[in-house]
Amino acid sequence: MSWRDFLYFSKGERSGLIVLLCLMTIAGILLILNNKQTSVIDTEIKNTSTGNVREQSYEPSTQQPSQVNNLNENEKSKSTNISKQSSSSDKPKNRKTESESIVPSSTDLKSSSENKKESVSERVQRLTSFSQPSYSRVEKFKEGTVVELNTADTTILKKVPGIGSAFAKRIVGYRTLLGGYYSVTQLSEVYGIDEEKYNALVPWFRADPSYISQLEVNSLPQDSLRRHPYINYNQAKIISQIRKQKGKISGWENLQLLNEFADEDKVRLQHYLSFE
């Protein structure tokens, strides 16, 4: 193997070396240019800083002593005029401050009131004398008053002792779902009315079943029947099936023999179902 073998490069290797040399030369040129630009900028900054310092340097005045004295006298006269104007403008401000100093501020009143010792009764009166929100009182019915349960609105119901706005809304809402009350005993089904509450409310009410709005069994769809509190899903479904088979339900005798309807269902639903 001769020394020429070490210096031999193929065509691809020679082209690669040429590309590398070109890149290196370009990089060197760019570095030189950047260094020149930074040096130029630094010199400009130094020149501007030195120029500002020179401009700000103090130059002695070349005025004569007589001119200086005249200038001093003019400045004195100007200062006296300015002081007079400022004193005249400050007069009303001083008056305001004097009038304001006569009236004590709220902080002074608080500090003086805190410094005073108060007795226990005075403190209790101060702490409990806050303004309470005024609520309009609802006049309650006298004993012996009887309210019709199917026609009374919330304002009338709130006049019954023991009934507020919440219970009045619940009673009216349940009445809307039922279509009306056929008995006062249905108040026990209203949410929140327990046995004690129910016993206290019974003497104040009566229920007239003639105000009940009945359900048309032969015309209403299954979903509408299901919305009634006394009719469940199976009952509404069997009613729709019987209508499809027979075309029309003549009366309660077509329903009472079915397993879906118990005796207690007949007692409750006979007031709400219409077979016309």
C-alpha positions in Angstrom: 0.0 0.0 0.0 1.5 3.3 -1.1 1.0 6.8 0.4 -1.1 7.7 -2.6 -3.8 5.4 -1.4 -4.3 7.5 1.8 -4.9 10.6 -0.3 -7.2 9.0 -2.8 -10.9 10.2 -2.6 -13.7 9.0 -4.7 -15.9 11.3 -6.7 -18.7 11.5 -4.0 -16.2 12.2 -1.2 -14.6 15.0 -3.2 -17.9 16.7 -3.8 -18.7 16.4 -0.1 -15.4 18.0 0.9 -16.0 20.8 -1.5 -19.5 21.5 0.0 -18.0 21.5 3.5 -15.3 23.9 2.5 -17.9 26.3 1.0 -20.1 26.2 4.1 -17.1 26.9 6.3 -16.1 29.9 4.3 -19.6 31.3 4.3 -19.8 30.9 8.1 -16.5 32.7 8.5 -17.6 35.6 6.3 -20.9 35.9 8.3 -19.0 36.0 11.6 -16.6 38.7 10.4 -19.6 40.8 9.2 -21.4 40.5 12.6 -18.3 41.5 14.5 -17.9 44.6 12.3 -21.6 45.6 12.9 -21.3 45.2 16.7 -18.2 47.3 16.8 -19.8 50.0 14.7 -22.9 50.0 17.1 -20.6 50.2 20.1 -18.8 53.2 18.7 -22.0 55.0 17.9 -23.3 54.4 21.5 -20.0 55.8 22.9 -20.2 58.9 20.7 -23.8 59.6 21.6 -23.1 59.2 25.3 -20.1 61.5 25.2 -22.0 64.0 23.1 -24.8 64.2 25.7 -22.3 64.7 28.5 -20.7 67.5 26.6 -24.0 69.2 25.9 -25.0 68.9 29.6 -21.7 70.5 30.7 -22.0 73.8 32.4 -21.1 76.9 30.5 -20.3 80.0 32.5 -22.4 83.1 31.7 -20.8 86.0 30.0 -23.2 88.6 31.2 -22.0 91.7 32.8 -22.6 92.4 36.5 -25.2 95.1 35.8 -27.2 92.8 33.6 -27.1 90.2 36.4 -28.4 92.7 38.9 -31.3 93.8 36.6 -32.2 90.2 36.2 -32.2 89.5 39.9 -34.4 92.5 40.5 -36.9 91.3 37.8 -37.0 87.9 39.3 -37.6 89.3 42.8 -40.6 91.4 41.5 -42.0 88.3 39.8 -41.7 86.2 42.9 -43.4 88.9 45.0 -46.3 89.0 42.5 -46.6 85.2 42.5 -46.6 85.1 46.3 -49.4 87.7 46.5 -51.5 85.8 44.0 -51.0 82.6 45.9 -51.9 84.2 49.2 -55.1 85.6 47.7 -56.1 82.3 46.2 -55.4 80.5 49.4 -57.8 82.6 51.5 -61.0 80.9 50.6 -59.4 77.5 51.1 -58.4 78.6 54.5 -62.0 79.6 55.2 -63.2 76.2 54.1 -60.7 74.4 56.3 -61.7 76.6 59.3 -65.4 75.8 58.7 -64.6 72.1 58.3 -62.6 72.1 61.5 -65.6 73.4 63.4 -67.8 70.4 62.3 -66.5 67.2 63.8 -66.0 64.3 61.5 -67.6 60.9 61.7 -64.4 59.3 62.9 -64.1 61.9 65.7 -67.7 61.1 66.8 -66.9 57.4 66.8 -63.8 57.8 68.8 -65.6 60.0 71.3 -68.5 57.6 71.6 -66.1 54.7 72.1 -64.3 56.6 74.8 -67.5 57.0 76.7 -68.3 54.1 79.0 -71.8 52.7 78.4 -73.8 50.6 80.8 -74.9 47.0 80.1 -78.5 48.1 79.4 -77.3 50.8 77.0 -75.1 48.3 75.2 -77.9 45.7 74.9 -80.3 48.4 73.6 -77.7 49.5 71.0 -77.0 45.9 69.8 -80.7 44.9 69.6 -82.0 48.1 68.1 -81.2 47.2 64.5 -83.8 47.7 61.9 -85.7 44.4 61.1 -87.3 43.8 57.7 -91.0 44.4 57.8 -93.1 41.5 56.6 -96.8 41.9 55.8 -98.7 39.8 58.2 -101.5 37.7 56.9 -104.7 37.9 59.0 -105.8 34.4 60.0 -109.4 33.2 60.0 -111.3 33.1 63.2 -112.2 29.8 64.7 -115.3 28.2 63.2 -114.5 29.4 59.6 -114.8 26.6 57.0 -113.0 26.9 53.7 -114.1 25.1 50.5 -111.1 23.1 49.5 -111.7 23.0 45.7 -112.2 26.8 45.2 -109.7 28.3 47.7 -106.6 29.9 46.2 -103.3 30.3 47.9 -104.2 33.7 49.5 -107.3 32.2 51.1 -105.4 29.0 52.2 -102.7 31.1 53.9 -105.3 32.6 56.1 -105.9 29.2 57.7 -103.9 28.8 60.9 -101.0 26.5 60.3 -100.7 27.0 56.5 -98.0 29.2 55.0 -97.1 29.9 51.4 -95.3 26.5 51.0 -98.3 24.4 52.1 -100.7 26.6 50.2 -98.8 26.0 47.0 -98.6 22.2 47.6 -102.4 21.9 48.3 -103.2 23.8 45.1 -100.7 21.8 43.1 -102.0 18.5 44.3 -105.6 19.6 43.6 -104.6 20.4 40.0 -103.1 16.9 39.5 -106.1 15.2 41.0 -108.7 17.4 39.3 -110.2 18.3 42.6 -110.7 16.9 46.1 -113.7 14.7 46.8 -112.9 14.5 50.6 -110.9 16.5 53.2 -109.1 13.2 54.0 -107.1 13.7 50.9 -105.1 16.4 52.6 -103.1 13.7 54.3 -101.7 12.8 50.9 -100.1 16.3 50.4 -96.4 16.2 50.8 -95.3 17.5 54.3 -98.6 17.1 56.0 -98.2 14.6 58.8 -100.8 13.2 61.1 -100.6 16.0 63.6 -100.8 18.6 60.9 -103.7 16.8 59.2 -105.7 16.7 62.5 -105.1 20.4 63.0 -106.3 21.3 59.4 -109.4 19.0 59.1 -111.8 21.3 61.0 -111.1 24.2 58.7 -112.1 22.6 55.4 -114.9 21.0 53.5 -114.8 19.4 50.0 -117.5 19.6 47.3 -117.0 16.8 44.7 -119.1 18.7 42.2 -116.1 20.9 41.4 -114.0 17.8 40.3 -113.0 17.7 36.7 -113.3 14.1 35.5 -111.2 12.1 33.0 -112.8 11.0 29.8 -111.8 7.3 29.8 -112.9 6.6 26.3 -111.2 9.5 24.6 -108.0 10.3 26.5 -104.7 8.6 25.4 -102.8 6.3 27.7 -100.2 8.9 28.6 -102.9 11.4 29.8 -104.5 8.7 32.0 -101.1 7.8 33.4 -100.6 11.4 34.7 -103.3 11.1 37.3 -102.0 10.3 40.8 -104.4 7.4 41.3 -103.8 5.6 38.0 -100.5 3.6 37.5 -98.9 2.4 34.3 -100.6 -1.0 34.2 -104.0 0.4 34.8 -103.6 3.0 32.0 -102.4 0.2 29.7 -105.3 -2.2 30.4 -107.8 0.6 29.8 -106.3 1.3 26.4 -106.4 -2.4 25.6 -110.0 -2.8 26.5 -110.9 0.2 24.4 -109.2 -1.4 21.4 -111.0 -4.7 21.9 -114.5 -3.4 22.8 -114.4 0.0 21.3 -115.8 1.7 24.3 -115.9 1.1 28.1 -119.5 1.4 29.3 -118.9 1.7 33.0 -117.0 0.8 36.1 -118.3 -2.8 35.8 -115.8 -3.4 32.9 -112.9 -2.5 35.2 -113.7 -3.8 38.7 -113.3 -7.5 37.7 -109.7 -6.9 36.5 -106.7 -7.7 38.6 -105.2 -4.3 38.0 -108.0 -2.6 40.0 -108.7 -3.2 43.7 -111.7 -2.2 45.7 -109.8 0.8 47.1 -109.1 1.9 43.5 -112.8 1.9 42.8 -113.5 4.1 45.8 -110.9 6.7 44.7 -111.3 6.6 41.0 -115.1 6.6 40.8 -115.0 10.3 41.4 -112.5 11.0 38.6 -113.5 8.6 35.8 -116.2 9.4 33.2 -117.4 6.7 30.8 -119.5 8.9 28.5 
